[in-house]
């Protein structure tokens, strides 16, 4: 691989687990906290729900936690991969970007401050955990990880080939059936 496998897995897994699964699948659609511009205190129809209390009136794409802030905080992951002498600057840039995005979400009434703070806490905790698991020099084994990625890629390739072959066979069968029924209809129309 052109990139070290542990780096690839770290970046992909941290994005999928942090902003993807934890934020958008687990919390946003299940916590139920209405957005600030939807609560009665800001002329909306819903009741205010504190962050620690799940089960509000919101059913989908709710306020807790902020998906945009979680994605912005994810920039800490690539910043951790910067060379050691540039890492503090990269992390500072990620922090400024994350704070800016989070502030805009709060200013526009789309999230409470607690929504963006917890988005940052959850996302950075996942990044640090995966960094320790995948990039710690004691645990890191790029050769083994590359072999596993290779096996998964081969199985995906084989599965895709089987699906495409099955779809091709089904289309061939459907084409043959349509040709036969078309000839039959043509013969019936010609006989009239």
Secondary structure, 3 states (H helix, E strand, C coil): CCCCHHHHHHHHHHHHHHHHHHHHHHHCCCCCCCCHHHEHHHCCCECCCCCCCCCCCCCCCCCCCCHHHHHHHCHHHHHHCCCHHHHHHHHHHHHHHHHHHHHHHHHCCCCCHHHHHHHHHHHHHHHHHHHHHHHCCCCCCHHHHHHHHHHHHHHHHHHHHHHHHHHHHHHHHHHHHHHHHHHHHHHHHHHC
